Amino acid sequence: MKSQMANDVVQMCATDIRPFSTVDGSGFKAVAQKLISIGAQYGNVSIDNVLPCSSTISRHLESVVACHKSELREKLSSAVNVGVTTDGWTHTITNEQYITTTVHFIDKEWNMHAHILATRQADEKHTAEYIRNFVAEILSEFGLQKEGNVFVTDNAANMKAAFCQETWIGCAGHNLNLVMSHALQPSSGDHPEYSLPEEVAMVIATCKELVTLTKRTNVNRKLDTTLKQCVSTRWNSTLTTMKSVDTSKSQLRAVASDPQLPKKLLRLLCDLHDDILEGVIAVLTPFETATKVLSADKSPTLHLVLPTRFKLRHHLTSQDRDTTAVAGLKHRLSHHLERSFVVSPIHAAATLLDPRLKDKQELLSDELKDQGIQAIRQMMKNHSEAPPTDDQPEEPPRKRAHLDVAASTSDNFFEDLFAAPEPSSVTTDELQTYLSTAGEVVGDLMQYWKHKEVAFFAIIGGPTCDIYIAVLINIAYPP
């Protein structure tokens, strides 16, 4: 049955000029399932009696949008505050500009939700005031103009200025991309000490030329794994390009001897230094892993910014076995990591609220830890001064909730940092009590704090969990 369906899908895509990926879409699958259900109920009916025409569909657009918008507003009404991510982009074909706004929030059951509120055309000049009003209008439509909202954007001056009066955090994923893009560009204006090694610059340039040439000569079609073009707006695309060349270099060398192909292809392959290519890929791959870790959409990531910086710093430590080119690249990346991957007290606060990380002295300097504690205390103070909600008990029971300890499911990227430390002394202050208790093995961070609502009511704000949302809201968005 599937084989016959595959043939029919091929025929559909060819007839209607649609991509094969159409069948992977959840919308297509929902419609297909609906058609199967109709067939099961009414038998073999004509498709003309079931499928509406395009003009009928267009007439239903507004009512469908209004229905979904109303449902989403109802769902968002329970959010104490939200994390707002917004970004501008330009359509490559029409050159029209758009702004997308997304929100994340944690519900009372400690589940994280992510919703794209709107993608709208933004033709006017993107001044700070224009962006601020643009996003505010969207938030207002969904009843999300809340004082505790956290705004996450890239580090463009207009974005930072737009939300300078709000709690603003620079996107960690974007910051990592800045580290990579700046470090891999030919040195310009940098101190000679941090210059990009010539061998590295040459291997990057060679890989880019190879991709361009193989696409232009249709050699790319002959490869089992096609070469990937470097695109400035796609995160880690230089690494993607080099990986694709490394995977296909043997096959490229085999076909390059064809006399009908340009001699430049063979020359570029001769210029490709395999050891340097593999060495550069090894240095850059953890940055790709880190970007993926920080770009989670259904789980909080703010507490992982400091561990990410620690892991990358350690990875870039010079080793005796490093070649001159690799050592130079590490040195340059370390320089840009310190410049562009910025951390703040709110990152420290989030790290402290992960029981696996709160005692890791290698992550937090004494100064940054103190700033993180002050940030949490200020949020606790703000919460205690806020009007009580119907969900808050006046005097929460002072007992610990039971927690089923599970093995950590975190990415191996942070495995060594999640080990439990030795216990220390306990004090009567709730925050100090939490900070001084032994670290725990936590399988799901959100479920950990769900079980700790009673034990640490003042820290997380009780059932409304608004303080925790403020510091553990998702900070990064997918590239």
Order of alpha helices (4+ residues) and beta strands (2+ residues): alpha-alpha-alpha-beta-beta-beta-alpha-beta-alpha-beta-alpha-alpha-alpha-alpha-alpha-alpha-alpha-alpha-alpha-alpha-alpha-alpha-alpha
